[in-house]
Amino acid sequence: MTNPLLTESYDYHLPDGLIATHPIHPREHARLLVYNRADRSITHARFDALLHFLPENCSILFNDTKVIKARLYGHKSSGGAIELLINRPLDAYTINVYIKGRVKEGTLLNFESNLTARVVALSDDGSRTVNFYLGESLIRFEELLPILDTIGHIPLPPYLGREDDSEDEREYQSVFAAHEGAVAAPTASLHFSDELFESVCASHPHAFVTLHVGSGTFKPVEATVITDHPMHSEYFEIRDSAQALIQGSAPLLCVGTTSTRTVEYHVRTQQIQGEANLFLHPGNPPQRVNHLLTNFHLPKSTLLMLVASFVGLEETHRIYQEAIDEQYRFFSYGDAMLIL
């Protein structure tokens, strides 16, 4: 039997042609694989049939984070080109980033619109810490956001293998995105059109949590044993309406791995705001979330391990193999799976 604590147990072969490099139109025409844990059945449908499969009595939680234009292209004062990807703010003025191009402490990076960044620290994990300036003035993260909206680029995942375009500004964002701060989309949310979202909300109690997805969500698990993986942390907030549903007795459906981790972190810590770094896997299964709506995830990723925390490792492989056999589209712009 495959060992669910070994990272290699979460590997699988995906034909390159099944990686979705562009969104589908309309977005609710993505496919939907429905897995029922009660009888281990798999049903193939389309996402706009979601209401037909949702349990009547469940409450639903969405992640209302909004993706920012977190990728910047610029150059060092010495002239060398660099690419900077914002990961997350550490405080109002100090931002954790990833930089393509060699830098050291004190390096000054120049961008459009009189924006600069100074490298103030280099971290062992490959990330860098910077301060941003507009002209000579040190600026706060919230002051940076409107500048990013003008000169930044949508931070598409690296496995899409292409530059962002104007379509991504619309499609790599949920219709209910509200709070800026994510550098990756909560991808299960991308399948909802305005109409489908309104229909689901009209028929089920629902609320929103916020988890600003960081680029660590794409970080592969490199440890041999999954529990040795240093799980990334991301800022979260849970408002009163979401707390009420979490504390209620109705079964809970989370739209996405991000809202799932937020809820489960809250259940374990009772915190309603801060940094969540919960790692869900078969050895640490969910305690409160009953159902999951999610996409199909990268091999050896913490997201795939989260799926296995709901259905077990062997069933995860069976479901994924069927999705591959049925030519489902994988990853951020790909198709969806509902776990009942």
Salt bridges, closest charged atoms under 4 A:
ASP48 OD2 - HIS29 NE2 3.74
ASP48 OD2 - ARG46 NH2 2.65
ASP64 OD2 - HIS179 NE2 3.61
ASP64 OD2 - ARG239 NH2 2.91
GLU83 OE2 - ARG71 NE 2.71
GLU142 OE2 - ARG140 NE 2.70
ASP164 OD1 - HIS153 ND1 3.15
ASP165 OD2 - ARG162 NH1 3.78
GLU167 OE2 - HIS25 NE2 2.53
ASP168 OD1 - ARG162 NH2 2.89
GLU169 OE1 - LYS69 NZ 3.31
GLU171 OE2 - HIS25 ND1 3.90
GLU171 OE1 - ARG27 NH2 3.24
GLU234 OE2 - HIS232 NE2 3.34
GLU234 OE1 - ARG261 NH1 2.72
GLU237 OE2 - ARG239 NH1 3.88
GLU264 OE1 - ARG268 NH1 2.55
GLU275 OE1 - ARG88 NH2 2.38
GLU315 OE2 - ARG40 NH2 2.93
GLU315 OE1 - ARG318 NH2 2.86
GLU322 OE2 - HIS44 NE2 2.77
